[in-house]
Each structure stands twice: as C-alpha cells, then as structure tokens.
Amino acid sequence: MTLEREIRDLWARHEAGDLSADTATAGDADSLDAFLDALEAGEIRAAEKRDGDWEAVEWVKRGVLLNFALRETERREYGDVAYHDVLPLRDTADLLERGTRNTPDGTTLRRGSHLGDDCIVMSPAFVNVGAYVGDGTLVDSCDTVGSCAQIGADVKLGANTLIGGVLEPVEDAPVVVEDGVSLGAGCRVTSGFVVGENSVVGENTLLTPRIPVYDLVEEEILYGELPPERRAFTRFVESSVGDHDLFDGGAYKPAVVAMDLEAETLDATQREEVLRS
C-alpha cells in the first residue's frame, strides 16, 4: 500500500469513529512516522502549483491532522528543559551534510518540517510541522514558519517575520512564498496569501487576503496575492467611513502598493547575500 493510500485509510477509519489515539496500533504509528519522514525529506508537500495556481494537497494536510488525532501528549526533553507535546522535535543529523545550519538556544524545528540544502535558521525561530523551506533560504531571528507553509528557494525572511499556517480546512492552500522573495523585518503573511517570485517586500508589511494590493504595474486591485517581481510596501488609503463624525480628519485603512522591482532595490537585496556565507 502506498503512503497516500495508508493515510487515506487512516483518515477514513478516524472519521468513521473506528480509530483514535487509544485504539491506534503500532502499525498505524509506523504509517504516521513514515509520513513525517516523507515530509522532512521533501518527498511530499502540503501544496503544489497546478496550472499556475497553488492548491492544497488534501491528503497530506489530513496526514498532519492525523498525527495530532492519533497521538497522546507526552513528556519530552530538550536539553535540560522538559516540555509536553504530541510530536518530538525534528532530528537535525541530516543538516550538516547538506550545508544547512541552525543556531542553538531557541531554534525549534518541529517533526515533519522540511529544510532544504544550504539553509540558515537563526535562533530564536520556529518551523512548524508540514512546513517546507527551500534550498538556500534564510529564516532569521524571531521568525515563525507556520504549519504547512511553503517557502521557496533563495528566500530571505527578515527578522521577526510571521508566515502563518493554514492547516484547516484541508482544502485551503497554505501561505506560499515563492523563490527569490525578500521579506523585510516584521512582515506578516497570513491566510493563504501567495507572494510571487523575486518580489521584495518592505518591512512591517501585512499581506493577507483581507487587505487590497494596488498593483501599479498592471493597474489592478488584487486580493490574496502579490504578483512576481514587485516591490511592495504598506500605505494607507481613505476608508469608506472617512467622513464619519467620530473621526477627526478622516479615517484610513491599510493597503499594499506594488510597483516595478527597480534595479536599485534588487542590488541592495543581493548585497545581503554576504550574510549567508
């Protein structure tokens, strides 16, 4: 039986009420462990690009959910610290041979997370189960990469950046940051937003489907995506309640402005590559 069929079978039994953490067998646990191994190896992913659009791989997201539904919380240890979770931390023995490095005292790589070759993960940072981090990507200090988030190759996540997780509903695609993107410090990307490849996003920018992206290149308003090769930053536009008596001087709401990726912006981003060596 293939891994996908095993997960689908476990899910059907769980949904029918025939399988729980109390009744799961050693064979069921082996299937869950094999699933997490495949996630860590990058052999399976929670989302994939089909015909130009990112879509959730539902059976993979169900496999992540099953790892919580069919496991008990256990006491675990990390160094001299005891903690309690259903999943252990990720084994990092494979990182050295692939040129990936992570710093101690606060770097948390949860079981089932994938880190590509030549990555850097600075402490304190957290990479959750099901997350995919591509080759050559920098996850800086105080960053969070949420469950099932998909981060491309050669991406720079500035310090204190939040990449949200989208685990449920399983049919919803997670946050995607495509290859070559640079996110400034303090950015937030949530709710399945897609950041197009080679874009440069200014610090403290919030990217979420609820906030419009004013694309000045194609002269259109977008929701839930930033096109490739854009320079984006936050601006405030007049709100529909701007003339309300409660607001002295008008009310404004946040928006994202996207422009051409200027040569100067790209050069400045490339100069930061020295930090990766």
ZAMAR-707061 format. One record per residue: x, y, z of N, C-alpha, C in turn. Coordinates in steps of 0.2 Angstrom, whole numbers, plus 5000, padded with zeros to 4 digits. Example, Ala and Ser with C-alpha at 12.3 -4.5 7.8 and 13.67 -1.06 7.14 Angstrom:
BEGIN
506649725039506249785039506649845039506449895035506849955036506450005039
//
This chain:
BEGIN
500449945000500050005000500450065000500350114996500750174995500550215002501050265003500950305009500350345008500150375002499550415002498950365003498950305001498350265002498350245010498850235013498950225020498550285024498750345022498450405026497750405024497550395018496850405017496450345021496750285021496350235025496350255033496850285035496850305042496350365043496350405039495850465039495150435039494950385034494350365034494150325040494550285043494450255049494350305055494750355055494650405061493950445060493850465054493150495053492550455054492650385053492050345055492050325062492550355066492450345073492850275075493150245071493450175072494150185074494450245074495150245076495350315080495650305085495850355090496550345092496750395097497450385100497450325104496850305107496850255112496850185108496650185102496550125098497050115093497450165091497950165086498450105087498650065082499150015083499850035082500349995083501050005081501050015074500749975070500749985063500450055060499950075064499650145062500250195064500550185070501050235072501650235067501850175064502350175059502150215053501550205051501250245045501350325046501150345052501250415054501950435054502450395056503150415056503450415049503250365045503450365038503150425034502550455036502350515033502750575035502950575042503350635044504050635041504250575040504950565037504950595029504350575026504250595019504250675019503850705024503850775024504550805025504950785030505550805031506050805025505950745021506350735015506150775009505550815010505350855004505050804999504850745000504550694995503850714994503550744999502850754999502750835002502250864999502150935001501450955002501250995007500551015008500251055003500651084998500351114992500751114986500451114980500851114974500551164969500951184964500751234959500451194953499851204952499551164946499251224941499451214935499251264930499251334932499851354936499951424938499651444944499251394948498951414954499151364959499251394965499451344971498851314974498851254975498251214978498551174983498051164988498251114994498251044991498651004994498650934993498350905000497650894999497250875005497450815009497650765005497850705009498450715014498950765011499550775015499350815021498850865021498650905026498250865031497850815029497550765033498050725037498550705034499150665037499350705043499450775042499750815048499250815053498550825052498050825057498050755060498150705057498150635060498650625065499250655064499750655069499550685075499150725076498850755082498250715085497850695080497250655082497450585085497950555083498150485084498750475089498950535092499550535096499350565103499650535108499550565115500050615116499850665120500350715123500850675127501550685126502050655130502550705133502850685139503350725142503950715138504250765136504850765132505450805134506050805132506550845135506950875129507150935130507650965125508151005129508750975129509250995134509050985141509051035145508851025152508151045153507751055148507051085148506551025146506151015151505550975149504951005146504650975141504051005138503550955136502950965134502450925133502150935126502150885122501850895115501750825112501350825107501250765103501750745099502150795097502750775092503350795095503950755094504550775096504850835091505450855093505750905088506050865083506250895077506550865071507250845073507450785070508150765071508550805066509050835068509450885063510150855061510150785062510850755060510950765052510450775048510550775041510750845039510650895043510850965041511550975039511950955043512750965042512950945035512750885033513050855027512750895021512150935022511850965016511951045017512451065021512651135021512151175025511651155028511151195032511351205039511251265042511451275049510951305053510951285059510451315064510851335070510651395073510951415079510651385085510951385091510651345097510251395101509951375106509651415111509051455108508551415106507951445103507751425096508151395092507951365086507551305087506851305085506451255086506151225079506451165077506251135071505751075073505151085072504651035074504650975069504550915071504550855067504050865061504250845055503850845050503950915046504450945048504651015044505250995039505251025033505751015028506251075028506851065028507351115027507851095021507851135016508251125010509051125012509351115006510151125007510351195008510851205011511151275012510751325015510251305019509851355023510151375029509951435032510151465038509551475042509551445048508951465053509251495059509151555061509451595066508951585072509251585078508851575084508651645087508051655090507551605091507151605084506951545082506551545076506151475077505551475074505151415074504851395068504951335066504751305059504251245061503651255059503151205062503051145057502651095059502551035056502251045049502451015044502251025037502451075033502851125036503151175033503751155028503851185023504351175018504751235017505451235018505851285017506351265012506351305006506851285000507551295001507951274997508651274997508851354997509451365001509751425001509351485005508851465008508351515012508651535019508551595020508751625027508051635031508051595037507551615042507851645047507751715048508051755053507851745060508151785064507951785071507251805073506851765077506151785079505651775074505851735069505451715063504951655065504351655063503951595063503751575056503851505055503551475048503051425050502451445049501851415051501751345048501251305051501151235049500951235041501251195037501151185030501351245026501651295028501851355024502351325019502351355013502851335008503251395006503951385008504451445007504851415001504951454996505351434990506151434992506551434986507251434987507451504987508051514990508451584990507951634992507551624997507151675000507451705007507351765008507551795014506951815018506951785024506351805029506751855034506551915034506851965038506751945046507051975050506951965057506251985059505951945064505351955067504751945062504851905057504351895052503951835053503251845052502751785053502551765047502651695045502251665040501751625043501151635042500551605045500451535043500151495047500051425045499251415043499151375038498451355036498351285036498151255042498051185042497351165041496851205043496151185042495851245039495351235035495151175032495651145027495651085026496151055022496151075015495651095012495551115005495851185004496051215009496351285008497051285007497351315002498051315001498451355007498951335009499351375014499651435012500051475016500451535014500951505009501151545004501651524999502051584998502751574999503251624997503651594992503651624986503951594980504751604980505051574976505851584975506051654975506551664978506951734977506651794980506151774985505751834988506151864994506151924995506451955001505951995005505851965011505352005016505752035021505552105021505852145026505652125033506052155038505952135045505252155047504952115051504252125054503652115049503752085044503252065039502752015042502152015040501651965042501351945035501351875034501051845028500551795031499851805029499351755033498851735028498451685030497851665027497851645020498451605018498451585011498751635006498951685008499251735004499851705000499951724993500451704989500851764987501551754989502051814987502351784981502351824975502651804969503351804969503651764965504451754965504751824964505351824967505851884966505551944968505051954972504752014975505152034981505152104982505452124988504952164992504852144998504352175002504652215008504352275008504652325014504452295021504852325025504752295032504052315035503852275040503252285043502652285038502652255033502052255028501652195030501052205030500552145031500252125025500352065023500052035017499551985019498851995018498351955019497751965014497351915013496851925008496351985010496352005016495852055018496052125016496752135014497052195013497152205005496952255002497052254994497752274993497952244987498652254984498452294978498752364978498652404972499252394968499152354962499752344958499752394953500252444953500352494949500652474942500852414942501152394935500652374930500152334933499552314928498952354930499052404934498452444936497852404938497852364943497352324945497352314953496852304956496752284963496752214964497152184968497152114969497052094976496852034978496752014984497051944985497451934990497751864991498351854988498651894984499251884980499651944979500251934978500751994976501051964970500951994964501251964958502051964958502351924954503051914954503451984952504051984955504452044953504152104954503952114960503652184963504052204969504052274970504252304976503652324979503552304985502852314989503052344996502552384998502652425004501952445006501852455013501152475015501052555015500452575013500252635013499552635015499252695017498552705020498152745015497552715014497152745009496452765013496052815010495452835013494952785014494752775020494252725022493552755020493052705019492352715017492052755023492252755029491952785034492352855036492752875031493152935032492852995034492253005032491853065034491453055040491553005044491152995050491253045055490753065059490853115064491353095069491453035070491853005076492653015074492753025068493453035065493653105064494053135068494353205066494853195061494753225055495253225050495253165045494753125046494653075041494953005044494652955041494952885043495252855037495752805039496152775034496252705035496352665030496452595031497052575027497352515030498052495026497852465020498352475015498352445009499152425007499252385002499852374999499952404992500452434991500652464985501252424982501152404975501552354972501852394966502452404965502752434959503352394956503552414950504152384947504752374952505052314951505652294955506252334952506352394955506952434952507552404953508052424949508752394949509052404956508952464958509252484965509052444970508352424970508152384976508452314975508452284969508752224968509452214970509852264968510552274970510652274978510252314981510352314988510152244991509652214989509452144991510052094990510352094984510852054983511552064987511652124989512252134993512152105000511552085002511452055008511651975008511751955002511951885001512651865005513051915007513651905011513451885018512851895020512651865027512551795027512451765021512351695020512951655020513551685019514151645018514551635024
//
